[in-house]
Amino acid sequence: MANALWVLNILALYFSVSSPKHSLALPYEAVNLGNSLVTEGWMKPSRFNDKPNNDLLDGAQVQIMSIKLQKYLTAENSGGGDIFWRINESTFNLRVFNKQFMGLENQGEGTKVVAVANTPGNSETFQIVRKEDDGTRIRLKAPNRQFLQVKSESLVMADYGGSGWEDDNPSVFRMTIVNENNPLRGEYQITNGYGPDKASRIMHDHWNSYITEQDFNFMSTNGLDAVRIPVGWWIAQDPTPPRPFVGGSLNALDNAFTWAQKYGMKVIIDLHAAQGSQNGNDHGGTRDGYQEWGDSYIQDTVRVIDFLARRLNT
Protein backbone atom coordinates (compact mmCIF):
# COMPACT_ATOMS: atom_id res chain seq x y z
CA MET A 1 0.00 0.00 0.00
CA ALA A 2 2.90 2.36 0.66
CA ASN A 3 4.00 1.88 -2.95
CA ALA A 4 0.49 2.63 -4.20
CA LEU A 5 0.42 5.91 -2.34
CA TRP A 6 3.89 6.75 -3.60
CA VAL A 7 2.77 6.19 -7.20
CA LEU A 8 -0.34 8.32 -6.73
CA ASN A 9 1.78 11.04 -5.19
CA ILE A 10 4.22 11.03 -8.08
CA LEU A 11 1.34 11.18 -10.57
CA ALA A 12 0.14 14.34 -8.87
CA LEU A 13 3.60 15.87 -9.01
CA TYR A 14 4.13 14.87 -12.64
CA PHE A 15 0.83 16.37 -13.71
CA SER A 16 1.61 19.69 -12.11
CA VAL A 17 4.79 20.14 -14.14
CA SER A 18 3.79 18.37 -17.35
CA SER A 19 0.67 20.26 -18.35
CA PRO A 20 0.68 21.08 -22.09
CA LYS A 21 0.54 24.73 -21.11
CA HIS A 22 4.06 24.58 -19.71
CA SER A 23 7.43 23.54 -21.08
CA LEU A 24 9.50 20.85 -19.41
CA ALA A 25 12.96 22.36 -19.65
CA LEU A 26 14.46 20.10 -16.99
CA PRO A 27 16.22 20.24 -14.63
CA TYR A 28 14.55 22.77 -12.37
CA GLU A 29 16.21 24.50 -9.46
CA ALA A 30 13.50 24.22 -6.83
CA VAL A 31 12.90 24.82 -3.15
CA ASN A 32 10.45 23.13 -0.78
CA LEU A 33 7.93 25.41 0.95
CA GLY A 34 7.54 23.16 3.97
CA ASN A 35 5.26 24.27 6.82
CA SER A 36 3.37 26.62 4.51
CA LEU A 37 0.15 24.62 3.92
CA VAL A 38 0.88 21.51 6.01
CA THR A 39 2.03 22.37 9.52
CA GLU A 40 5.39 21.01 10.66
CA GLY A 41 5.79 22.32 14.18
CA TRP A 42 9.56 21.93 14.39
CA MET A 43 9.93 24.64 11.74
CA LYS A 44 8.11 27.26 13.81
CA PRO A 45 7.43 25.88 17.31
CA SER A 46 6.27 29.27 18.63
CA ARG A 47 2.93 28.73 16.87
CA PHE A 48 2.08 26.13 19.53
CA ASN A 49 2.93 28.19 22.60
CA ASP A 50 -0.23 30.19 23.24
CA LYS A 51 -2.47 27.34 24.42
CA PRO A 52 -3.43 26.11 27.90
CA ASN A 53 -2.05 22.63 28.52
CA ASN A 54 0.02 22.90 25.34
CA ASP A 55 1.97 19.82 26.43
CA LEU A 56 -1.26 17.81 26.21
CA LEU A 57 -2.11 18.12 22.53
CA ASP A 58 -3.45 15.25 20.45
CA GLY A 59 -0.97 12.41 20.37
CA ALA A 60 0.65 13.10 23.73
CA GLN A 61 1.81 9.71 25.03
CA VAL A 62 1.55 9.44 28.79
CA GLN A 63 2.10 7.02 31.63
CA ILE A 64 -0.20 7.49 34.62
CA MET A 65 0.91 6.10 37.99
CA SER A 66 -1.04 5.80 41.22
CA ILE A 67 0.82 7.81 43.86
CA LYS A 68 -0.59 5.64 46.64
CA LEU A 69 0.19 2.23 45.14
CA GLN A 70 3.16 3.26 42.96
CA LYS A 71 1.62 1.23 40.13
CA TYR A 72 0.86 2.34 36.58
CA LEU A 73 -2.66 2.65 35.24
CA THR A 74 -2.93 0.28 32.29
CA ALA A 75 -5.60 -1.60 30.39
CA GLU A 76 -5.47 -5.37 30.25
CA ASN A 77 -3.39 -6.60 27.29
CA SER A 78 -2.75 -3.03 26.08
CA GLY A 79 0.97 -2.87 26.83
CA GLY A 80 0.64 0.11 29.16
CA GLY A 81 0.40 3.82 28.51
CA ASP A 82 -2.22 6.09 26.99
CA ILE A 83 -2.44 8.46 24.04
CA PHE A 84 -4.47 11.63 24.45
CA TRP A 85 -7.20 12.73 22.09
CA ARG A 86 -7.86 16.33 23.02
CA ILE A 87 -11.47 17.56 23.22
CA ASN A 88 -10.63 20.94 24.71
CA GLU A 89 -7.92 22.34 26.99
CA SER A 90 -8.89 20.14 29.95
CA THR A 91 -11.03 17.30 28.52
CA PHE A 92 -9.64 14.24 26.75
CA ASN A 93 -10.20 10.73 25.47
CA LEU A 94 -7.50 8.25 26.47
CA ARG A 95 -6.60 5.72 23.79
CA VAL A 96 -4.63 2.72 24.99
CA PHE A 97 -2.01 0.99 22.88
CA ASN A 98 -4.42 -1.61 21.47
CA LYS A 99 -6.38 1.35 19.99
CA GLN A 100 -9.34 1.04 22.36
CA PHE A 101 -10.49 3.83 24.65
CA MET A 102 -10.63 4.00 28.41
CA GLY A 103 -14.12 4.59 29.77
CA LEU A 104 -16.80 3.53 32.22
CA GLU A 105 -18.33 0.08 31.88
CA ASN A 106 -21.82 -0.52 30.49
CA GLN A 107 -21.55 2.53 28.21
CA GLY A 108 -21.14 4.86 31.15
CA GLU A 109 -23.81 3.36 33.38
CA GLY A 110 -21.28 1.70 35.69
CA THR A 111 -18.37 2.99 37.73
CA LYS A 112 -15.70 0.44 36.87
CA VAL A 113 -13.02 1.74 34.50
CA VAL A 114 -12.48 -0.43 31.42
CA ALA A 115 -10.94 -0.09 27.95
CA VAL A 116 -13.27 -1.78 25.47
CA ALA A 117 -14.63 0.98 23.19
CA ASN A 118 -13.31 1.25 19.64
CA THR A 119 -14.82 4.72 19.22
CA PRO A 120 -14.92 7.29 22.04
CA GLY A 121 -18.14 8.80 23.31
CA ASN A 122 -19.27 10.60 26.43
CA SER A 123 -18.48 7.62 28.66
CA GLU A 124 -14.88 7.70 27.38
CA THR A 125 -14.36 11.41 28.06
CA PHE A 126 -12.37 12.54 31.10
CA GLN A 127 -11.38 15.86 32.59
CA ILE A 128 -7.73 16.15 33.59
CA VAL A 129 -7.29 18.24 36.76
CA ARG A 130 -3.67 19.26 37.35
CA LYS A 131 -2.23 20.38 40.67
CA GLU A 132 -1.57 24.10 40.42
CA ASP A 133 2.06 23.99 41.57
CA ASP A 134 2.91 20.57 40.08
CA GLY A 135 1.47 19.82 36.65
CA THR A 136 2.62 16.21 36.76
CA ARG A 137 0.26 15.45 39.65
CA ILE A 138 -3.26 14.92 38.32
CA ARG A 139 -6.74 13.68 39.11
CA LEU A 140 -9.13 12.31 36.46
CA LYS A 141 -12.79 13.26 36.62
CA ALA A 142 -15.12 10.80 34.89
CA PRO A 143 -18.36 11.62 33.04
CA ASN A 144 -20.32 10.78 36.22
CA ARG A 145 -18.48 13.73 37.88
CA GLN A 146 -16.63 11.41 40.22
CA PHE A 147 -12.86 11.03 40.32
CA LEU A 148 -11.05 7.84 39.41
CA GLN A 149 -9.55 6.06 42.37
CA VAL A 150 -7.41 2.96 42.68
CA LYS A 151 -9.21 0.30 44.71
CA SER A 152 -6.56 -2.37 44.24
CA GLU A 153 -3.82 -3.33 41.81
CA SER A 154 -6.48 -4.71 39.45
CA LEU A 155 -9.44 -2.39 39.98
CA VAL A 156 -9.99 1.30 39.22
CA MET A 157 -13.37 2.88 39.92
CA ALA A 158 -14.92 6.27 39.17
CA ASP A 159 -16.57 6.77 42.55
CA TYR A 160 -14.37 9.15 44.54
CA GLY A 161 -15.96 12.43 45.59
CA GLY A 162 -13.28 13.73 47.93
CA SER A 163 -10.56 16.31 47.42
CA GLY A 164 -6.90 16.82 48.29
CA TRP A 165 -3.51 15.97 46.82
CA GLU A 166 -1.98 13.85 49.59
CA ASP A 167 0.23 10.90 48.71
CA ASP A 168 -2.22 8.47 50.31
CA ASN A 169 -5.17 9.85 48.33
CA PRO A 170 -6.29 7.00 46.00
CA SER A 171 -7.48 9.51 43.37
CA VAL A 172 -4.09 11.18 42.86
CA PHE A 173 -1.85 10.08 39.99
CA ARG A 174 1.54 11.03 38.59
CA MET A 175 1.52 11.75 34.84
CA THR A 176 4.68 11.38 32.76
CA ILE A 177 4.63 12.56 29.15
CA VAL A 178 6.69 9.91 27.39
CA ASN A 179 7.11 11.76 24.07
CA GLU A 180 7.67 15.17 25.66
CA ASN A 181 10.92 15.69 23.73
CA ASN A 182 9.41 14.57 20.42
CA PRO A 183 5.72 15.51 20.50
CA LEU A 184 3.36 15.49 17.55
CA ARG A 185 3.11 19.05 16.24
CA GLY A 186 1.16 18.94 12.99
CA GLU A 187 -1.94 20.42 11.40
CA TYR A 188 -4.27 18.36 13.57
CA GLN A 189 -2.51 19.36 16.78
CA ILE A 190 -2.45 23.09 16.06
CA THR A 191 -6.04 23.40 14.83
CA ASN A 192 -7.59 21.14 17.46
CA GLY A 193 -5.35 22.63 20.14
CA TYR A 194 -6.54 26.18 19.53
CA GLY A 195 -10.14 25.10 19.00
CA PRO A 196 -12.67 26.25 16.39
CA ASP A 197 -12.95 29.83 17.62
CA LYS A 198 -9.23 30.65 17.49
CA ALA A 199 -7.71 28.19 15.02
CA SER A 200 -9.08 29.95 11.94
CA ARG A 201 -7.43 33.25 12.88
CA ILE A 202 -4.15 31.55 13.77
CA MET A 203 -4.01 29.68 10.46
CA HIS A 204 -5.01 32.66 8.32
CA ASP A 205 -2.38 34.82 10.02
CA HIS A 206 0.16 32.12 9.18
CA TRP A 207 -0.92 31.74 5.53
CA ASN A 208 -0.86 35.51 5.04
CA SER A 209 2.66 35.96 6.40
CA TYR A 210 4.73 32.76 6.18
CA ILE A 211 5.18 32.74 2.38
CA THR A 212 4.35 35.96 0.50
CA GLU A 213 4.70 37.42 -2.98
CA GLN A 214 7.97 38.99 -1.88
CA ASP A 215 9.35 35.50 -1.25
CA PHE A 216 8.52 34.42 -4.80
CA ASN A 217 10.18 37.55 -6.14
CA PHE A 218 13.27 36.83 -4.05
CA MET A 219 13.45 33.18 -5.15
CA SER A 220 13.07 34.04 -8.82
CA THR A 221 15.62 36.85 -8.62
CA ASN A 222 18.13 34.45 -7.07
CA GLY A 223 17.86 31.78 -9.76
CA LEU A 224 15.17 29.42 -8.48
CA ASP A 225 12.57 28.45 -11.06
CA ALA A 226 10.27 26.03 -9.18
CA VAL A 227 8.72 25.46 -5.76
CA ARG A 228 7.36 22.32 -4.13
CA ILE A 229 4.25 22.93 -2.02
CA PRO A 230 3.07 20.17 0.36
CA VAL A 231 -0.72 20.05 0.87
CA GLY A 232 -3.07 18.01 3.03
CA TRP A 233 -6.08 15.96 1.94
CA TRP A 234 -8.46 18.41 3.63
CA ILE A 235 -7.66 21.07 1.00
CA ALA A 236 -10.06 19.29 -1.38
CA GLN A 237 -12.95 20.11 0.99
CA ASP A 238 -12.06 23.76 1.41
CA PRO A 239 -13.63 26.13 2.50
CA THR A 240 -15.39 23.77 4.96
CA PRO A 241 -13.00 20.88 5.68
CA PRO A 242 -13.81 18.39 8.44
CA ARG A 243 -13.01 19.60 11.93
CA PRO A 244 -10.61 20.43 13.35
CA PHE A 245 -9.07 21.61 10.06
CA VAL A 246 -10.04 25.12 8.98
CA GLY A 247 -10.77 26.59 5.58
CA GLY A 248 -8.43 28.87 3.69
CA SER A 249 -5.53 26.70 2.54
CA LEU A 250 -6.95 26.43 -0.99
CA ASN A 251 -6.97 30.20 -1.37
CA ALA A 252 -3.38 30.28 -0.12
CA LEU A 253 -2.45 27.70 -2.77
CA ASP A 254 -4.17 29.79 -5.45
CA ASN A 255 -2.11 32.79 -4.34
CA ALA A 256 1.08 30.75 -4.69
CA PHE A 257 0.17 29.81 -8.27
CA THR A 258 -0.59 33.43 -9.10
CA TRP A 259 2.79 34.56 -7.78
CA ALA A 260 4.61 31.68 -9.45
CA GLN A 261 3.10 32.62 -12.81
CA LYS A 262 3.98 36.28 -12.29
CA TYR A 263 7.64 35.48 -11.60
CA GLY A 264 8.02 32.69 -14.17
CA MET A 265 8.21 29.79 -11.73
CA LYS A 266 6.80 26.26 -11.85
CA VAL A 267 4.88 24.63 -8.98
CA ILE A 268 5.10 21.01 -7.83
CA ILE A 269 2.13 19.95 -5.71
CA ASP A 270 2.91 17.28 -3.12
CA LEU A 271 0.00 15.48 -1.45
CA HIS A 272 1.95 15.32 1.79
CA ALA A 273 -0.85 14.19 4.13
CA ALA A 274 -3.31 11.55 2.92
CA GLN A 275 -6.55 10.87 4.77
CA GLY A 276 -5.87 8.34 7.53
CA SER A 277 -2.19 9.41 7.59
CA GLN A 278 0.10 7.38 5.37
CA ASN A 279 3.01 7.41 7.83
CA GLY A 280 1.76 8.28 11.33
CA ASN A 281 3.92 11.41 11.41
CA ASP A 282 2.62 14.84 12.38
CA HIS A 283 3.23 16.17 8.85
CA GLY A 284 1.08 13.26 7.62
CA GLY A 285 -1.99 14.73 9.32
CA THR A 286 -2.19 12.12 12.08
CA ARG A 287 -4.08 12.73 15.29
CA ASP A 288 -2.23 10.31 17.52
CA GLY A 289 0.72 8.78 15.66
CA TYR A 290 -1.06 5.76 14.22
CA GLN A 291 -0.90 5.02 10.50
CA GLU A 292 -4.54 4.39 9.57
CA TRP A 293 -4.19 4.79 5.79
CA GLY A 294 -4.92 1.61 3.85
CA ASP A 295 -7.18 0.08 1.20
CA SER A 296 -10.26 1.89 2.48
CA TYR A 297 -8.62 5.26 1.86
CA ILE A 298 -7.28 4.70 -1.67
CA GLN A 299 -10.30 6.15 -3.47
CA ASP A 300 -10.36 9.14 -1.11
CA THR A 301 -6.71 9.79 -1.96
CA VAL A 302 -7.38 9.50 -5.70
CA ARG A 303 -10.27 11.96 -5.39
CA VAL A 304 -8.00 14.55 -3.76
CA ILE A 305 -5.45 14.20 -6.57
CA ASP A 306 -8.22 14.44 -9.18
CA PHE A 307 -9.55 17.57 -7.50
CA LEU A 308 -6.14 19.25 -7.55
CA ALA A 309 -5.46 18.18 -11.13
CA ARG A 310 -8.78 19.55 -12.40
CA ARG A 311 -8.50 22.80 -10.48
CA LEU A 312 -4.91 23.55 -11.41
CA ASN A 313 -5.36 22.69 -15.08
CA THR A 314 -7.85 25.50 -15.64
C-alpha positions in Angstrom: 0.0 0.0 0.0 2.9 2.4 0.7 4.0 1.9 -2.9 0.5 2.6 -4.2 0.4 5.9 -2.3 3.9 6.8 -3.6 2.8 6.2 -7.2 -0.3 8.3 -6.7 1.8 11.0 -5.2 4.2 11.0 -8.1 1.3 11.2 -10.6 0.1 14.3 -8.9 3.6 15.9 -9.0 4.1 14.9 -12.6 0.8 16.4 -13.7 1.6 19.7 -12.1 4.8 20.1 -14.1 3.8 18.4 -17.3 0.7 20.3 -18.3 0.7 21.1 -22.1 0.5 24.7 -21.1 4.1 24.6 -19.7 7.4 23.5 -21.1 9.5 20.8 -19.4 13.0 22.4 -19.7 14.5 20.1 -17.0 16.2 20.2 -14.6 14.6 22.8 -12.4 16.2 24.5 -9.5 13.5 24.2 -6.8 12.9 24.8 -3.1 10.5 23.1 -0.8 7.9 25.4 0.9 7.5 23.2 4.0 5.3 24.3 6.8 3.4 26.6 4.5 0.2 24.6 3.9 0.9 21.5 6.0 2.0 22.4 9.5 5.4 21.0 10.7 5.8 22.3 14.2 9.6 21.9 14.4 9.9 24.6 11.7 8.1 27.3 13.8 7.4 25.9 17.3 6.3 29.3 18.6 2.9 28.7 16.9 2.1 26.1 19.5 2.9 28.2 22.6 -0.2 30.2 23.2 -2.5 27.3 24.4 -3.4 26.1 27.9 -2.0 22.6 28.5 0.0 22.9 25.3 2.0 19.8 26.4 -1.3 17.8 26.2 -2.1 18.1 22.5 -3.5 15.3 20.4 -1.0 12.4 20.4 0.7 13.1 23.7 1.8 9.7 25.0 1.6 9.4 28.8 2.1 7.0 31.6 -0.2 7.5 34.6 0.9 6.1 38.0 -1.0 5.8 41.2 0.8 7.8 43.9 -0.6 5.6 46.6 0.2 2.2 45.1 3.2 3.3 43.0 1.6 1.2 40.1 0.9 2.3 36.6 -2.7 2.7 35.2 -2.9 0.3 32.3 -5.6 -1.6 30.4 -5.5 -5.4 30.3 -3.4 -6.6 27.3 -2.7 -3.0 26.1 1.0 -2.9 26.8 0.6 0.1 29.2 0.4 3.8 28.5 -2.2 6.1 27.0 -2.4 8.5 24.0 -4.5 11.6 24.5 -7.2 12.7 22.1 -7.9 16.3 23.0 -11.5 17.6 23.2 -10.6 20.9 24.7 -7.9 22.3 27.0 -8.9 20.1 29.9 -11.0 17.3 28.5 -9.6 14.2 26.8 -10.2 10.7 25.5 -7.5 8.3 26.5 -6.6 5.7 23.8 -4.6 2.7 25.0 -2.0 1.0 22.9 -4.4 -1.6 21.5 -6.4 1.3 20.0 -9.3 1.0 22.4 -10.5 3.8 24.7 -10.6 4.0 28.4 -14.1 4.6 29.8 -16.8 3.5 32.2 -18.3 0.1 31.9 -21.8 -0.5 30.5 -21.6 2.5 28.2 -21.1 4.9 31.2 -23.8 3.4 33.4 -21.3 1.7 35.7 -18.4 3.0 37.7 -15.7 0.4 36.9 -13.0 1.7 34.5 -12.5 -0.4 31.4 -10.9 -0.1 28.0 -13.3 -1.8 25.5 -14.6 1.0 23.2 -13.3 1.2 19.6 -14.8 4.7 19.2 -14.9 7.3 22.0 -18.1 8.8 23.3 -19.3 10.6 26.4 -18.5 7.6 28.7 -14.9 7.7 27.4 -14.4 11.4 28.1 -12.4 12.5 31.1 -11.4 15.9 32.6 -7.7 16.2 33.6 -7.3 18.2 36.8 -3.7 19.3 37.3 -2.2 20.4 40.7 -1.6 24.1 40.4 2.1 24.0 41.6 2.9 20.6 40.1 1.5 19.8 36.7 2.6 16.2 36.8 0.3 15.5 39.7 -3.3 14.9 38.3 -6.7 13.7 39.1 -9.1 12.3 36.5 -12.8 13.3 36.6 -15.1 10.8 34.9 -18.4 11.6 33.0 -20.3 10.8 36.2 -18.5 13.7 37.9 -16.6 11.4 40.2 -12.9 11.0 40.3 -11.1 7.8 39.4 -9.5 6.1 42.4 -7.4 3.0 42.7 -9.2 0.3 44.7 -6.6 -2.4 44.2 -3.8 -3.3 41.8 -6.5 -4.7 39.5 -9.4 -2.4 40.0 -10.0 1.3 39.2 -13.4 2.9 39.9 -14.9 6.3 39.2 -16.6 6.8 42.5 -14.4 9.1 44.5 -16.0 12.4 45.6 -13.3 13.7 47.9 -10.6 16.3 47.4 -6.9 16.8 48.3 -3.5 16.0 46.8 -2.0 13.9 49.6 0.2 10.9 48.7 -2.2 8.5 50.3 -5.2 9.8 48.3 -6.3 7.0 46.0 -7.5 9.5 43.4 -4.1 11.2 42.9 -1.9 10.1 40.0 1.5 11.0 38.6 1.5 11.8 34.8 4.7 11.4 32.8 4.6 12.6 29.1 6.7 9.9 27.4 7.1 11.8 24.1 7.7 15.2 25.7 10.9 15.7 23.7 9.4 14.6 20.4 5.7 15.5 20.5 3.4 15.5 17.5 3.1 19.1 16.2 1.2 18.9 13.0 -1.9 20.4 11.4 -4.3 18.4 13.6 -2.5 19.4 16.8 -2.4 23.1 16.1 -6.0 23.4 14.8 -7.6 21.1 17.5 -5.3 22.6 20.1 -6.5 26.2 19.5 -10.1 25.1 19.0 -12.7 26.2 16.4 -12.9 29.8 17.6 -9.2 30.7 17.5 -7.7 28.2 15.0 -9.1 30.0 11.9 -7.4 33.3 12.9 -4.1 31.5 13.8 -4.0 29.7 10.5 -5.0 32.7 8.3 -2.4 34.8 10.0 0.2 32.1 9.2 -0.9 31.7 5.5 -0.9 35.5 5.0 2.7 36.0 6.4 4.7 32.8 6.2 5.2 32.7 2.4 4.4 36.0 0.5 4.7 37.4 -3.0 8.0 39.0 -1.9 9.4 35.5 -1.2 8.5 34.4 -4.8 10.2 37.6 -6.1 13.3 36.8 -4.0 13.4 33.2 -5.1 13.1 34.0 -8.8 15.6 36.8 -8.6 18.1 34.4 -7.1 17.9 31.8 -9.8 15.2 29.4 -8.5 12.6 28.5 -11.1 10.3 26.0 -9.2 8.7 25.5 -5.8 7.4 22.3 -4.1 4.2 22.9 -2.0 3.1 20.2 0.4 -0.7 20.0 0.9 -3.1 18.0 3.0 -6.1 16.0 1.9 -8.5 18.4 3.6 -7.7 21.1 1.0 -10.1 19.3 -1.4 -12.9 20.1 1.0 -12.1 23.8 1.4 -13.6 26.1 2.5 -15.4 23.8 5.0 -13.0 20.9 5.7 -13.8 18.4 8.4 -13.0 19.6 11.9 -10.6 20.4 13.4 -9.1 21.6 10.1 -10.0 25.1 9.0 -10.8 26.6 5.6 -8.4 28.9 3.7 -5.5 26.7 2.5 -6.9 26.4 -1.0 -7.0 30.2 -1.4 -3.4 30.3 -0.1 -2.5 27.7 -2.8 -4.2 29.8 -5.5 -2.1 32.8 -4.3 1.1 30.8 -4.7 0.2 29.8 -8.3 -0.6 33.4 -9.1 2.8 34.6 -7.8 4.6 31.7 -9.5 3.1 32.6 -12.8 4.0 36.3 -12.3 7.6 35.5 -11.6 8.0 32.7 -14.2 8.2 29.8 -11.7 6.8 26.3 -11.9 4.9 24.6 -9.0 5.1 21.0 -7.8 2.1 20.0 -5.7 2.9 17.3 -3.1 0.0 15.5 -1.4 1.9 15.3 1.8 -0.8 14.2 4.1 -3.3 11.6 2.9 -6.6 10.9 4.8 -5.9 8.3 7.5 -2.2 9.4 7.6 0.1 7.4 5.4 3.0 7.4 7.8 1.8 8.3 11.3 3.9 11.4 11.4 2.6 14.8 12.4 3.2 16.2 8.9 1.1 13.3 7.6 -2.0 14.7 9.3 -2.2 12.1 12.1 -4.1 12.7 15.3 -2.2 10.3 17.5 0.7 8.8 15.7 -1.1 5.8 14.2 -0.9 5.0 10.5 -4.5 4.4 9.6 -4.2 4.8 5.8 -4.9 1.6 3.8 -7.2 0.1 1.2 -10.3 1.9 2.5 -8.6 5.3 1.9 -7.3 4.7 -1.7 -10.3 6.1 -3.5 -10.4 9.1 -1.1 -6.7 9.8 -2.0 -7.4 9.5 -5.7 -10.3 12.0 -5.4 -8.0 14.6 -3.8 -5.5 14.2 -6.6 -8.2 14.4 -9.2 -9.5 17.6 -7.5 -6.1 19.3 -7.5 -5.5 18.2 -11.1 -8.8 19.5 -12.4 -8.5 22.8 -10.5 -4.9 23.6 -11.4 -5.4 22.7 -15.1 -7.8 25.5 -15.6 
